[in-house]
Amino acid sequence: MTYKSAAARASVQRYTIEISTSAESLAEFRQTIFSLPRITRPFNRACKQAVAIMDDLLNQLRITANQSKDVGSLLARFETTTKKSKPDDYHIHRMKLKEKNVTEFKLVTTLQLK
């Protein structure tokens, strides 16, 4: 289980890096469009709309990056708690009862079938 959580955490970290890299590239492209000289009304409107759309997309990418960082930290915390946790006496007793009940059920079912 720890291996899967470590792999998931590594995957989330790569995803976070890719999102951040994409956001940086998009921010540069947005700045390029924003810096274009004014030419005609339709062109200026198109630039303004493109910048507004990119601002919204950048905001969504930042939110996604923050959420993926949170997921990564939760997976790391899960990983450390699963390494430390051992079944206590109560859970061991419950597991034994389950095994006993399953065995008794199989025995009763077998006897009823005969």
C-alpha positions as CSV (number, residue, x, y, z in Angstrom):
1,M,0.0,0.0,0.0
2,T,2.9,2.4,0.7
3,Y,4.3,1.8,-2.7
4,K,1.1,2.8,-4.4
5,S,0.7,5.9,-2.3
6,A,4.4,6.8,-3.0
7,A,3.8,6.4,-6.7
8,A,0.6,8.4,-6.5
9,R,2.4,11.2,-4.7
10,A,5.2,11.2,-7.3
11,S,2.6,11.4,-10.0
12,V,0.8,14.3,-8.3
13,Q,4.1,16.1,-7.9
14,R,4.9,15.7,-11.6
15,Y,1.4,16.9,-12.4
16,T,1.8,20.0,-10.2
17,I,5.1,20.8,-11.9
18,E,3.6,20.5,-15.4
19,I,0.6,22.7,-14.4
20,S,3.0,25.3,-13.0
21,T,5.2,25.2,-16.1
22,S,2.1,25.6,-18.4
23,A,0.9,28.5,-16.3
24,E,4.2,30.3,-16.7
25,S,4.2,29.8,-20.5
26,L,0.6,31.0,-20.7
27,A,1.5,34.1,-18.6
28,E,4.3,34.9,-21.0
29,F,2.0,34.5,-24.0
30,R,-0.7,36.6,-22.3
31,Q,1.9,39.4,-21.7
32,T,3.0,39.2,-25.3
33,I,-0.6,39.7,-26.5
34,F,-1.2,42.4,-24.0
35,S,1.9,44.3,-25.2
36,L,0.8,44.2,-28.9
37,P,0.3,47.7,-30.3
38,R,-3.2,48.9,-31.0
39,I,-4.1,48.5,-34.6
40,T,-7.8,48.3,-35.5
41,R,-10.9,48.1,-33.3
42,P,-11.7,44.4,-34.1
43,F,-8.0,43.5,-33.5
44,N,-7.9,45.5,-30.2
45,R,-11.2,43.8,-29.1
46,A,-9.9,40.4,-30.0
47,C,-6.7,41.1,-28.0
48,K,-8.7,42.3,-25.0
49,Q,-11.0,39.1,-25.1
50,A,-7.9,36.9,-25.5
51,V,-6.3,38.4,-22.5
52,A,-9.4,38.1,-20.4
53,I,-9.8,34.4,-21.3
54,M,-6.1,33.8,-20.5
55,D,-6.5,35.5,-17.2
56,D,-9.4,33.2,-16.4
57,L,-7.4,30.2,-17.5
58,L,-4.4,31.3,-15.5
59,N,-6.6,31.6,-12.4
60,Q,-7.9,28.1,-12.9
61,L,-4.4,26.7,-13.4
62,R,-3.3,28.3,-10.2
63,I,-6.2,26.9,-8.3
64,T,-5.5,23.4,-9.8
65,A,-1.8,23.7,-8.9
66,N,-2.7,24.6,-5.3
67,Q,-5.2,21.7,-5.0
68,S,-2.7,19.2,-6.4
69,K,-0.1,20.4,-3.9
70,D,-2.7,19.8,-1.2
71,V,-3.4,16.3,-2.5
72,G,0.4,15.6,-2.6
73,S,0.7,16.7,1.1
74,L,-2.3,14.5,2.0
75,L,-0.7,11.5,0.3
76,A,2.6,12.2,2.1
77,R,0.8,12.4,5.4
78,F,-1.2,9.2,4.6
79,E,2.1,7.5,3.7
80,T,3.7,8.4,7.1
81,T,0.6,7.3,9.1
82,T,0.3,3.9,7.4
83,K,4.0,3.2,8.0
84,K,3.6,3.9,11.7
85,S,0.2,2.3,12.3
86,K,0.0,-1.3,13.6
87,P,-3.1,-3.1,14.4
88,D,-3.9,-2.7,18.1
89,D,-5.4,-5.3,20.4
90,Y,-9.0,-4.2,19.6
91,H,-8.5,-4.6,15.8
92,I,-6.7,-7.9,16.2
93,H,-9.6,-9.2,18.4
94,R,-12.1,-8.0,15.7
95,M,-10.1,-9.8,12.9
96,K,-10.1,-13.0,15.0
97,L,-13.8,-12.8,15.5
98,K,-14.4,-12.3,11.8
99,E,-12.3,-15.3,11.0
100,K,-14.2,-17.3,13.6
101,N,-17.6,-16.2,12.3
102,V,-16.6,-17.1,8.8
103,T,-15.4,-20.5,9.9
104,E,-18.6,-21.2,11.9
105,F,-20.8,-20.0,9.0
106,K,-19.0,-22.4,6.6
107,L,-19.4,-25.2,9.1
108,V,-23.2,-24.5,9.6
109,T,-23.7,-24.2,5.9
110,T,-21.9,-27.5,5.3
111,L,-24.0,-29.3,8.0
112,Q,-27.2,-27.9,6.6
113,L,-26.4,-29.1,3.1
114,K,-25.9,-32.7,4.2
